[in-house]
Amino acid sequence: MFKLYSIGPQLAYFLIAEITLTSGEYSSAYMATGANITTAPTTTHNPNTTTHNTSTTTLTPKTTVTTAIPSPTPPTNMAVGHYNFSLDGKLCVMIELAIGIRVNTSKVNDTFIVQPNKTTVSGECGDKASTIVIGFKEGQFTLKFRNNETIKKVYVEYVDYDLNYAFKTGELNEYSGKNESLELFSVDLGHSYSCKTETLYMGGGVSLDLTHNRFQAFDFKNNEFGPPELCKADIPDYRVAITVGIILVLLIIIVVIAYLINRKRRTDGYQSL
């Protein structure tokens, strides 16, 4: 018959540990006699739910801006334009002319012709000075008139121009200049300046070809041109005609004298009977 003995809790613990070791497993819980066993709390990780918002991006195709290659306009003939500028119903400047901007350089030898039907007119008006500006897509042309009461003359104080133009395809160039000649296109007050053709040198190999010119500023009568004063080139030169006439008269006189002398000699040759 077996007897049952009562054992304490510590002895029971050692017996359990010994049995466990003999089974070939190692327990880290057994480190020393009387060691306390601490059970780590069980932590439950809840997976984070991440919501990704999907953005829809619409790509707009790029618009390519194409710059037109500058090229010369088709050749054209000189055209006479009629331009005037008024302020508050008062006529200040009135001109008629054809404008050609001639460029003669090492790279360009050509003429830009202003087309009257593609121009605009602006300006300034005063008692002593008035200005007219003829604008076009490629630039502008300006005349400033001066009323000089001291010498009682009206004249153009200056002429200037601006041109942005390609005489050759793909070669856009800027030209500008001013001519401030003394008393240009001078006339009496109330008269108009008239010239068939005139050329103004503007510097940098550029000249203005002005044809069929008629200018006037200040003192208009019935909004019409006053009596014309011709430019020097248009004033008839009678000196050649006068010289030729004098020569012809002298020749006639010489012929008559020679005839009379010859006749007298013939008369003296006869003897009375």
C-alpha positions in Angstrom: 0.0 0.0 0.0 1.3 3.3 -0.9 1.2 6.3 1.4 0.3 9.7 0.1 2.4 12.5 1.4 1.5 16.1 1.2 4.1 18.3 -0.5 4.4 22.0 -0.6 3.8 24.2 -3.6 7.6 24.9 -4.1 8.5 21.2 -4.3 5.7 20.6 -6.8 7.2 23.4 -8.9 10.6 21.8 -8.9 9.2 18.4 -9.9 7.3 20.0 -12.8 10.5 21.8 -14.0 12.6 18.6 -13.8 10.1 16.6 -15.8 10.0 19.4 -18.4 13.8 19.4 -18.7 14.0 15.7 -19.2 11.7 15.9 -22.1 14.4 17.8 -24.1 12.8 21.3 -24.0 14.4 24.4 -22.5 12.3 26.9 -20.7 13.7 30.4 -20.0 11.2 30.8 -17.3 13.5 28.7 -15.1 16.5 30.8 -14.3 16.9 30.5 -10.5 15.3 29.1 -7.5 12.4 31.1 -6.4 12.2 33.2 -9.7 9.0 35.0 -10.3 7.2 34.3 -13.6 5.9 37.4 -15.3 3.4 36.9 -18.0 3.6 39.6 -20.8 0.3 41.1 -21.7 -1.0 40.1 -25.0 -1.2 43.1 -27.4 -3.6 43.0 -30.4 -2.6 45.1 -33.3 -5.5 46.4 -35.3 -4.4 46.9 -38.9 -4.6 50.6 -40.0 -7.0 51.1 -42.8 -5.6 53.7 -45.2 -8.0 55.1 -47.7 -6.2 56.5 -50.8 -8.1 59.1 -52.8 -7.5 58.7 -56.5 -7.1 62.1 -58.2 -7.9 62.3 -61.9 -5.6 64.7 -63.8 -6.7 65.9 -67.2 -3.7 66.9 -69.3 -4.4 69.8 -71.6 -2.4 69.7 -74.8 0.0 72.6 -75.1 -0.8 75.2 -77.7 2.2 75.9 -79.9 2.5 79.6 -80.8 3.9 79.9 -84.3 5.6 83.2 -85.1 5.2 84.1 -88.7 8.5 84.6 -90.5 8.7 88.3 -91.6 8.8 88.7 -95.4 8.7 91.6 -97.8 5.3 92.8 -99.1 4.7 92.4 -102.9 6.2 95.3 -104.9 4.0 98.2 -105.6 4.0 101.6 -107.2 4.3 105.0 -105.5 0.8 106.2 -104.5 -0.2 109.8 -103.7 -2.0 110.1 -100.3 -4.2 113.0 -99.2 -3.7 113.6 -95.4 -5.0 116.3 -93.1 -5.2 116.9 -89.4 -7.9 119.1 -87.7 -8.6 120.0 -84.1 -12.0 121.2 -82.9 -13.1 121.7 -86.5 -10.1 123.8 -87.4 -7.8 122.6 -90.2 -4.2 122.6 -89.0 -2.2 120.7 -91.6 -3.0 119.4 -95.0 -0.5 117.5 -97.3 -0.5 115.5 -100.4 2.4 113.3 -101.3 3.7 109.8 -102.1 6.3 108.4 -99.6 9.1 106.0 -100.4 11.7 105.0 -97.7 14.7 104.0 -99.7 17.4 101.9 -97.9 20.8 101.6 -99.6 23.3 99.8 -97.4 25.8 96.9 -97.8 23.0 94.4 -97.0 19.9 96.1 -98.4 19.1 98.1 -101.6 15.4 98.5 -101.8 12.5 100.9 -101.2 9.5 100.6 -98.8 6.4 102.4 -100.2 3.8 103.7 -97.9 0.3 102.7 -99.0 -2.2 105.6 -98.3 -5.2 103.2 -97.9 -3.4 101.5 -95.0 -2.5 104.6 -92.9 -3.9 106.5 -90.0 -3.4 110.2 -89.2 -2.8 111.9 -85.9 -1.0 115.1 -84.8 -0.9 118.3 -82.8 -2.3 121.7 -83.5 -1.1 125.2 -82.3 -0.7 128.8 -83.4 3.1 128.5 -83.6 3.7 124.8 -84.3 1.6 122.0 -85.8 2.5 118.3 -86.4 1.0 115.6 -88.5 1.9 111.9 -88.0 1.1 109.4 -90.8 1.1 106.0 -89.2 1.2 102.6 -90.9 1.7 99.0 -89.7 5.4 99.0 -90.3 6.1 102.5 -88.8 5.3 106.2 -89.1 6.2 109.4 -90.9 6.2 112.8 -89.2 6.3 116.5 -90.3 6.4 119.3 -87.8 5.5 122.8 -89.2 6.7 126.1 -87.6 5.0 129.5 -88.0 7.8 132.0 -87.7 6.3 135.4 -87.4 9.7 137.1 -87.2 10.6 136.2 -90.8 7.0 135.8 -91.8 7.6 132.3 -93.1 6.1 128.8 -92.6 8.4 125.9 -92.9 8.9 122.3 -91.8 11.0 122.3 -88.6 11.9 118.6 -88.9 11.0 115.4 -90.7 11.4 112.0 -89.1 10.5 108.4 -89.7 10.4 104.9 -88.1 10.4 101.7 -90.1 10.3 98.1 -88.8 10.4 96.0 -92.0 12.0 92.9 -93.5 13.4 93.6 -97.0 14.5 90.0 -97.0 12.6 87.0 -95.7 13.4 86.3 -92.1 15.5 89.5 -91.7 13.4 92.0 -89.8 15.3 95.3 -89.2 14.5 98.6 -87.6 15.3 102.0 -89.3 14.8 105.5 -87.9 16.1 109.0 -88.6 15.4 112.7 -88.4 16.2 115.6 -90.7 16.2 119.0 -89.1 17.3 121.1 -92.1 17.0 124.9 -91.6 13.6 126.1 -92.9 12.7 123.1 -94.9 9.9 123.6 -97.5 9.7 127.3 -96.6 6.8 129.4 -98.0 4.9 132.6 -97.1 2.1 132.4 -94.6 -1.1 131.3 -96.3 0.8 129.8 -99.2 1.4 126.1 -100.0 4.7 124.3 -100.9 4.7 122.4 -104.2 7.3 120.1 -105.7 7.2 117.2 -108.2 9.9 115.2 -106.6 12.3 115.7 -103.7 14.8 113.5 -101.8 15.7 113.9 -98.2 18.8 112.1 -96.8 18.0 110.7 -93.3 21.3 109.1 -92.4 22.4 105.5 -92.1 22.0 104.9 -95.9 18.3 105.8 -95.8 16.6 108.5 -97.9 13.0 109.6 -98.2 11.7 109.9 -101.7 8.8 112.4 -101.7 6.9 112.9 -104.9 3.9 115.0 -106.0 4.3 117.1 -102.8 1.9 119.7 -101.6 2.2 121.0 -98.0 0.5 123.7 -96.0 0.0 124.6 -92.4 -1.8 127.5 -90.8 -4.0 130.2 -92.4 -6.2 128.2 -94.6 -8.9 129.8 -96.7 -12.0 127.6 -97.2 -10.0 124.6 -96.1 -8.1 124.6 -99.4 -4.5 125.0 -100.4 -3.2 128.5 -100.8 -1.3 129.7 -103.8 1.6 127.3 -104.6 5.2 128.2 -104.2 7.3 125.9 -106.4 10.5 124.2 -105.2 13.7 125.2 -107.0 13.7 122.1 -109.1 10.3 123.0 -110.5 10.9 126.7 -111.2 11.3 127.1 -114.9 14.9 128.1 -115.8 14.8 130.6 -118.6 18.5 131.3 -118.6 19.3 128.8 -121.3 16.4 130.1 -123.5 17.6 133.7 -123.0 21.2 132.7 -123.8 20.1 130.9 -127.0 18.0 133.8 -128.0 20.8 136.3 -127.6 23.1 134.1 -129.6 20.6 133.9 -132.4 20.1 137.7 -132.5 23.9 138.3 -132.7 24.1 135.8 -135.6 21.4 137.6 -137.4 23.1 140.9 -136.9 26.4 139.6 -138.1 24.7 138.1 -141.2 23.0 141.4 -142.0 26.2 143.4 -141.5 28.1 141.0 -143.8 25.4 141.3 -146.4 25.5 145.1 -146.4 29.3 145.2 -146.6 29.3 142.8 -149.5 26.6 144.8 -151.4 28.6 148.0 -151.0 31.7 146.5 -152.4 29.8 145.4 -155.5 28.3 148.8 -156.0 31.8 150.5 -155.7 33.1 148.2 -158.5 31.0 149.7 -161.3 32.5 152.7 -163.4 30.2 155.4 -164.7 30.3 155.9 -168.5 
